[in-house]
Amino acid sequence: MIEESVKAVKEAEAKALELVSDAKKKADAIVQEARRDAEQILADVEVECRKAQADRMDAAKAEGEKALAEAESESAKDVEALKTLTEGRMAEAKEAVIRELVG
């Protein structure tokens, strides 16, 4: 009877050790899977951040090009206005020179 009890205790201990070992293996597997998932999430976030940054850069570039085009257009208008003003002044200057020479 004592032998049976000792045998039962030893079997229970072996079963307990096996359960602990299995639990450790499962815990390790869960940790490894969580680590892989975390790495994938980080990689996905990095890709999304790079894409968002590229989109912002493209938008900023387009905005800058638009501002430059508007500035060039305004400059061209200013140049034309100055040319028109200068042409009128040149005609006046020519007439004044002719009057001085003739007069």
C-alpha positions as CSV (number, residue, x, y, z in Angstrom):
1,M,0.0,0.0,0.0
2,I,2.8,2.4,0.9
3,E,4.5,1.5,-2.4
4,E,1.4,2.3,-4.3
5,S,1.2,5.6,-2.5
6,V,4.8,6.4,-3.3
7,K,4.3,5.3,-6.8
8,A,1.2,7.5,-7.1
9,V,3.1,10.5,-5.7
10,K,6.0,10.0,-8.1
11,E,3.6,9.7,-11.0
12,A,1.9,12.9,-9.8
13,E,5.2,14.7,-9.5
14,A,6.2,13.5,-13.0
15,K,2.9,14.7,-14.4
16,A,3.3,18.0,-12.6
17,L,6.8,18.5,-14.0
18,E,5.5,17.6,-17.5
19,L,2.7,20.2,-17.1
20,V,5.2,22.8,-16.0
21,S,7.4,22.0,-18.9
22,D,4.5,22.2,-21.3
23,A,3.4,25.5,-19.8
24,K,6.9,27.0,-20.2
25,K,7.0,25.8,-23.9
26,K,3.6,27.4,-24.5
27,A,4.6,30.6,-22.7
28,D,7.8,30.8,-24.8
29,A,5.8,30.2,-28.0
30,I,3.3,32.9,-27.0
31,V,6.2,35.3,-26.3
32,Q,7.8,34.5,-29.6
33,E,4.6,35.0,-31.5
34,A,4.0,38.3,-29.7
35,R,7.5,39.4,-30.5
36,R,6.9,38.6,-34.2
37,D,3.6,40.4,-34.2
38,A,5.2,43.5,-32.6
39,E,8.0,43.5,-35.1
40,Q,5.4,43.3,-37.9
41,I,3.4,46.1,-36.4
42,L,6.5,48.2,-36.1
43,A,7.4,47.5,-39.7
44,D,3.9,48.4,-40.9
45,V,3.9,51.6,-38.9
46,E,7.3,52.5,-40.4
47,V,6.0,51.9,-43.9
48,E,2.9,54.0,-43.2
49,C,5.0,56.8,-41.7
50,R,7.3,56.9,-44.7
51,K,4.4,57.0,-47.0
52,A,2.7,59.8,-45.0
53,Q,6.0,61.7,-45.0
54,A,6.4,61.3,-48.8
55,D,2.8,62.4,-49.3
56,R,3.5,65.5,-47.1
57,M,6.7,66.2,-49.1
58,D,4.9,65.9,-52.4
59,A,2.1,68.2,-51.2
60,A,4.7,70.8,-49.9
61,K,6.6,70.6,-53.2
62,A,3.4,71.1,-55.2
63,E,2.5,74.0,-52.9
64,G,5.9,75.5,-53.4
65,E,5.8,75.1,-57.2
66,K,2.3,76.8,-57.2
67,A,3.6,79.7,-55.1
68,L,6.6,80.0,-57.4
69,A,4.4,80.0,-60.5
70,E,2.2,82.7,-58.9
71,A,5.2,84.8,-58.1
72,E,6.6,84.4,-61.6
73,S,3.2,85.5,-63.0
74,E,3.1,88.6,-60.7
75,S,6.7,89.4,-61.7
76,A,5.8,89.1,-65.4
77,K,2.8,91.5,-64.9
78,D,5.1,93.9,-63.0
79,V,7.7,93.8,-65.8
80,E,5.0,94.4,-68.4
81,A,3.6,97.3,-66.4
82,L,7.1,98.8,-66.1
83,K,7.7,98.4,-69.9
84,T,4.4,100.2,-70.6
85,L,5.3,103.0,-68.2
86,T,8.8,103.2,-69.7
87,E,7.6,103.3,-73.3
88,G,5.3,106.2,-72.4
89,R,8.2,108.0,-70.7
90,M,10.5,107.3,-73.6
91,A,8.1,108.9,-76.0
92,E,7.9,111.9,-73.7
93,A,11.7,112.0,-73.4
94,K,12.2,111.8,-77.2
95,E,9.7,114.7,-77.7
96,A,11.5,116.8,-75.1
97,V,14.9,116.1,-76.7
98,I,13.5,117.1,-80.2
99,R,11.9,120.3,-78.7
100,E,15.2,121.2,-77.2
101,L,17.1,120.5,-80.4
102,V,14.5,122.3,-82.6
103,G,13.5,125.0,-80.3
